[in-house]
Amino acid sequence: MTFHIEIVPLLSLVAGIAILIVPKLLNYIVAIYLIALGVLGLLGHGF
């Protein structure tokens, strides 16, 4: 049995939980999320 985990939904879930726990992290989490999406897009890993 093989599990295939998508990176974007996993990042979204982790970011959402972190924002709920520590709302002051919102700016950092959004910035890191956007940078991660950009890097993955440039490397050709489609979503």
N, C-alpha and C positions, 0 to 999 in steps of 0.2 A: 504494500500500500504506500503510495507516494503522496506527500502533502506538498502543495504548491502555494507558497505564501507571497502575496503581492506586497511590495514595499510601500507604495503610496498609502493604501488603507491602514497599514500597520503604523506608519508615521502619523497619520491623522488621529488614530486612536490614542497613541501615546501622547501626542500634543494636546488633545482634548482633555485627557485625564490630568496632565500636568497643569493645564490652565485652571481646571476646577480646583485643584489642590492649592496652587500658588498663583493667584490671578496677576500678580506683579510680573510674572515671567512671560506674559502675553507677547510683548514686543520681541523678546529674544526668541521665543518659540516660533513666531511667525517668520522672523528673519531666517532662522536656521532651516525651517521648512521650505521656504522659497529658494534658498541657496541649494538645498538638497535636490529639489525638483529641477532646478537649472542644471546642476551637475549631471544628474541622471539623464536629462534630456540631451545634453551635449555628448554624453557617452553612448547615446543611441539605445538606451533601454526604454522602450516605449511603455506607455501606461495602459 
